[in-house]
Amino acid sequence: MNVFDRLDATLEFSPEERMLLDSVQELARDEIGPRAAEYDRSGEFPWVNIKAINALGLNAMFVPEAYGGAPLSYSAYLACVREISKACASTGVIWATNFHAMKPLIDFGSEEQKQRLLPRLAAGALASLTITEPTAGSDATGMKTEFRPLGDEIVVNGTKTFITNGAHADFYLLFGKWSEIEDGRKAISALVLEKGTLGLQVVREEDKMGLRASSTATLAFDNCRVTRANLLGNPGDGLKILLASLNRSRPSVAAHALGIARGAFEDALLYINERSQSGRRIVEFQGIQFMLADLATDLAMCEAWLWQVARRVDAGAIDFGVEASMLKMRASDLAMRITTDAVQLHGGYGYCKDYRVERLMRDAKITQIWEGTNQIHRQLIGRSFVRRTRST
C-alpha cells in the first residue's frame, strides 16, 4: 500500500458512500476511461458516459430526500469528481457542473421551485452555471446581461460565453442585472432558465485545446421570456448567490484537477518502472527519484488539504472562501506541473497521442484559468491578510 492508498483509506465515508464510490471507481475504470481517447479525438459530447452516470443515480447525491434525492456528503461528491475526472476529465467536469448549478437552487430556491425542478435534476437532467460574458470573466460583477421585469415574466437579453454544458443543458442557472436597480453590484440577480425557451440560442461551441468532449458554448438571449416564478430569491440577491456557489465549486475544480494529476502521476510511475535506459530502469536513476519525491509529496499534501476543506463544508462552515482559493490555486498549478513532468518522463512517447499523459496535460491547463484565474486567487488570498485600518 503506497502513501496515496493510505491517504484514501483514512477518509471517513458511510457504508452507503463507500459502496457508491466503489461503483464509481468501477465505472470509471471499465467504461469511462476506455472511451476517453476517442471522445477527445472526436470532440463528441459523451452521452454514453452521462447515461452510465445517471444509471448509478449520481445526481441524486446533491438533492434532499423530499425532492427525490439521496443526499451524501460533500466529501463523497469530491471523491466522485476526482475518480471520474481521472478516467475522463471531460466527463468529470460535465457531471461536476450539475452540482455547481444545483446547489444554489437547493440553498436559495423557494419551496415551489424545489418541488418543481429538483426531481428532474435528481433523475439526471443536465444543468449549467451561466455566469461568464465576453467582457466579464474573473470579475463577474461586470456582466451586462439584463433582466427586465414585465408583469409575471422577466425578459432576458444578453450574451454568455465559455458556458460548460451550454449546448446540452436542461436548466441554466443564469445571472444577470435587474434593470430597475441602478447599482451594478446590487443589481445582480439569478434565475433558472429552461431548455427550449424562445430566444435562447447556442451561438457556437468552442474547439478547445483540452476537455474536448465537454460542451463549452456561447449563448445568446434575445428577449427570452422567463416566468417570474423562476427567479431565485429577490431582485438583487444574485451576488450572494453567486459567491456562495463559487465557494463550493472551487473545491470541485480542485478535485477535478487532482483527478487529472493522479492519473498522470500513476501513468508516469508505471512507465518509469517498466522502461529502461542504459541498462537500468528509469525509476532507478537518482535524479528521477528526486523528481518523483517532489511530485508525490506535493500531491499528497494537496489531496490532504482537499479533504480538510471538504470536512469543513460537511461540518456546516460558511466562511471558507480563502481556503477554497488556496485549494483551487494549488491543485490546478500542481496538475499542470505533474502532467508536464509526466510527459517529460515518457520522453518522446509522452508527446504522442498513444499515451494518455499527452491528453492529461492539455486537460490540466484550463483548471488554472476557470473559476477565477490563479492570479485572481493569489490576490484574494493575499488580500485576506491586509489589516483593516480604522479611519480617523
Stockholm file with secondary structure:
# STOCKHOLM 1.0

chainA/1-392         MNVFDRLDATLEFSPEERMLLDSVQELARDEIGPRAAEYDRSGEFPWVNIKAINALGLNAMFVPEAYGGAPLSYSAYLACVREISKACASTGVIWATNFHAMKPLIDFGSEEQKQRLLPRLAAGALASLTITEPTAGSDATGMKTEFRPLGDEIVVNGTKTFITNGAHADFYLLFGKWSEIEDGRKAISALVLEKGTLGLQVVREEDKMGLRASSTATLAFDNCRVTRANLLGNPGDGLKILLASLNRSRPSVAAHALGIARGAFEDALLYINERSQSGRRIVEFQGIQFMLADLATDLAMCEAWLWQVARRVDAGAIDFGVEASMLKMRASDLAMRITTDAVQLHGGYGYCKDYRVERLMRDAKITQIWEGTNQIHRQLIGRSFVRRTRST
#=GR chainA/1-392 SS CCHHHHHHHTCCCCHHHHHHHHHHHHHIIIIIHHHHHHHHHHCCCCHHHHHHHHHTTGGGGGSCGGGTCCCCCHHHHHHHHHHHHHHCHHHHHHHHHHHHHHHHHHHHCCHHHHHHHHHHHHTTCCEEEECCBTTBSSCGGGCCCEEEEETTEEEEEEEEEEEETTTTCSEEEEEEEETTCCSTTTTEEEEEEETTCTTEEEEEECCCSSCTTSCEEEEEEEEEEEEGGGBCSSTTCHHHHHHHHHHHHHHHHHHHHHHHHHHHHHHHHHHHHHCEETTEEGGGSHHHHHHHHHHHHHHHHHHHHHHHHHHHHHTTCCCCHHHHHHHHHHHHHHHHHHHHHHHHHTGGGGGSTTSHHHHHHHHHHGGGTSSSCHHHHHHHHHHTTCCCCCCC
#=GC SS_cons         CCHHHHHHHTCCCCHHHHHHHHHHHHHIIIIIHHHHHHHHHHCCCCHHHHHHHHHTTGGGGGSCGGGTCCCCCHHHHHHHHHHHHHHCHHHHHHHHHHHHHHHHHHHHCCHHHHHHHHHHHHTTCCEEEECCBTTBSSCGGGCCCEEEEETTEEEEEEEEEEEETTTTCSEEEEEEEETTCCSTTTTEEEEEEETTCTTEEEEEECCCSSCTTSCEEEEEEEEEEEEGGGBCSSTTCHHHHHHHHHHHHHHHHHHHHHHHHHHHHHHHHHHHHHCEETTEEGGGSHHHHHHHHHHHHHHHHHHHHHHHHHHHHHTTCCCCHHHHHHHHHHHHHHHHHHHHHHHHHTGGGGGSTTSHHHHHHHHHHGGGTSSSCHHHHHHHHHHTTCCCCCCC
//
